[in-house]
């Protein structure tokens, strides 16, 4: 009997032990989630762009499935949780495609009215013909004698293999209270394009014009001030 009582007392003691805490599975990156990431972008080993609190910059917040990141990068991030690192290498066909010579064109020099001196390597923002998009325009040649400028509207990262390295900071159902989805990262286009163009121009020590464009007539390039 003593043995039976000891057994029952032991069982009763376990009945009063606190149950282990269950916090649920961590949120994973999936369509509709708001995701915050730190990342470094390299091409051929050269740093092109950094979005990281470690470097005093704001991490990038985006909504998975919104089309604001390159589709291949979104696929690579799918299913990851906060704290998880990622390394993604995207060839041109999964990034911004190969460079298209058809996107290089001559425009009259007066299109750049207000710019004192146009030089190869300068970057501008221009409205598309339908004024629905803002495109990056890189000056590649200036012919002062004939009064024209050759511009390249290829994405600055076209033809390049992109190397992303970073980590997932947070995965949420709603945007962060203190932040917002970065509207300049459409297909990681505008934000990275400006960063890449800036890096290209800085390397050539050229003057850059990359402020927000003013309203203009279709097809004109906006001189919006010096960076």
Secondary structure as UniProt FT lines:
FT   HELIX           2..15
FT   TURN            31..32
FT   STRAND          34..43
FT   TURN            44..45
FT   STRAND          46..51
FT   HELIX           53..55
FT   STRAND          60..63
FT   TURN            64..65
FT   HELIX           71..77
FT   TURN            78..79
FT   TURN            82..83
FT   STRAND          85..90
FT   HELIX           92..94
FT   TURN            95..96
FT   HELIX           101..103
FT   STRAND          104..108
FT   HELIX           109..112
FT   TURN            113..114
FT   TURN            120..121
FT   STRAND          123..127
FT   TURN            129..130
FT   STRAND          134..143
FT   TURN            144..147
FT   STRAND          148..152
FT   TURN            156..159
FT   STRAND          162..172
FT   TURN            177..178
FT   TURN            183..184
FT   HELIX           186..188
FT   HELIX           189..204
FT   TURN            218..219
FT   STRAND          221..222
//
